[in-house]
Amino acid sequence: MPSICLNFHVHQPRWLKHYTFFDIDHDHVYEDVERNLQILNKVSDKCYLPANSIMLDLLNQYQGDFRIAFSISGICLDQFEKHRVDVLDSFKRLADTGCVEFINETYHHSLAFLFSAREFKEQVMLHKKKIKTLFGQTPKTFRNTGLIYNNDLARTIEKMGFDVILAEGADKILGWRSPHYVYQPAGCKKLKLLLRNYRLSDDIAFHFSDSKWSEHPLIADKYAHWIHNLNDTGDRDSINLDMDYETFGNHPWEKAGFFEFIQMLSREIVKHPDYRFQTPSEIAGDYDPIDQLDVTDFISSADGEQDLSTWVGNNLQKDAINTLYSMESNVRRRKDVMFFHTWRMLQASDHFFYMCTKRPADEDVQKHSNPYGSPYDAYINYMNIIDDFSGYFGN
């Protein structure tokens, strides 16, 4: 019986304020606090609260037949705890159904694995502790920022005690294989690998309201038909759908009917006798790997190239991120909690994403969520902050 694995990623970046050369040595507050709160409130009211209400209704309605998973960044959870306890409580009510899995990730939505093994492991454990504290679950599944993945990451995650890791079902690693089976990462003995069906996921995340798309309008029974047809050519373990939770309510097409779509889609899937909803750890527990998958180069879910270039593809990004991580030993030596917290806040992958000079496939979405006029503006703003931050070492 094939499983539908529905994973939602929840993250709210903490935008930096406009910071000029003349602010260096004078202003040591880097966040745009007011703007961040405005955005958090907007997204909470338009997306998180109504979407969670619908999810709770579905979970209660189907009594265990509808199951979902969430990956919520630590940065986002911190903002909920401080400013929107009502949103946090709505996620706790979902957890209380017993039909929701909460997935582990890096606490600060960072690229730490690429630059610091110690920092990566510490952030993963911080996030694991936070999930346990807030939702009463010890995470079994790991999802790296942007679904960044390779063999080395998988081996690290296995040593940290996880059962399953999520990655992009990129064609360049699959070849003739299907993303709809459970795999084992090369070099691992117990860890299982689930791959995102990026075509079906992106059909919802990016194409749903595109009137120029050949399949527009996308309705639930059509989409369910595509899913059911995937099993016509042979048995499948799972169809893994992974998308930004803000798809349901906050992107520019919030009035296009996403809430109605997910309600009708769940009904179409549940009523089919050969399909069921499962969470990642449930799938990993029910299916054995059919093969090992050897992924030496990094892959990700970012744009059509599915590599690291969205975050570290140009000299601006490389200079910014290498400068940041070169500070680690000095930051740790200082043993200042607030200083350390600021350094970690500056690790969020969003800061480097805004410096990307490529034209993204999901350009309309990114324009909606990018606070800078150009990648160069993002770089200059960030490096001005880094200059001020690094000046603390002499104090």
Number of C-alpha atoms within 10 A of each C-alpha: 12 21 21 25 24 21 26 20 19 18 18 21 20 23 21 21 18 18 20 14 13 9 14 16 13 8 13 13 15 21 17 14 13 11 14 18 15 11 16 21 17 13 17 21 15 17 21 25 19 17 22 16 16 16 21 20 14 19 21 15 11 13 13 16 18 23 24 20 22 22 23 23 25 25 20 19 23 15 19 19 14 9 14 16 13 14 21 22 16 18 22 15 16 21 20 13 14 12 20 25 25 28 30 29 26 28 28 26 26 25 24 25 20 12 14 13 12 10 18 20 18 14 22 23 17 17 24 23 17 20 22 13 11 15 18 14 17 17 21 19 27 27 19 24 22 22 24 22 25 19 18 18 19 26 17 15 22 21 12 12 13 20 19 29 28 22 25 23 24 22 13 11 16 14 8 8 12 15 25 22 22 25 22 22 27 18 15 17 11 16 23 27 25 29 24 26 20 19 12 18 19 16 17 21 22 18 19 21 20 15 11 9 12 9 14 13 15 18 17 19 16 14 19 17 12 12 17 16 11 14 18 9 7 7 12 17 22 28 27 27 19 28 21 17 21 21 22 25 23 18 21 13 16 16 12 16 14 20 18 13 19 19 15 15 16 21 17 17 24 16 11 11 8 12 19 20 23 28 24 30 23 15 22 24 11 10 14 14 18 11 13 16 19 15 18 12 12 16 23 23 22 19 16 11 15 20 21 20 18 25 23 21 17 14 11 20 25 15 13 19 22 12 15 19 18 12 15 15 9 12 21 13 9 12 10 10 10 9 15 16 12 15 19 21 22 24 18 22 21 18 25 25 19 24 28 23 17 13 10 16 13 15 13 12 16 15 13 11 14 17 15 15 10 13 19 16 15 23 21 18 20 22 21 17 26 19 14 19 21 15 12 13 11 5 4
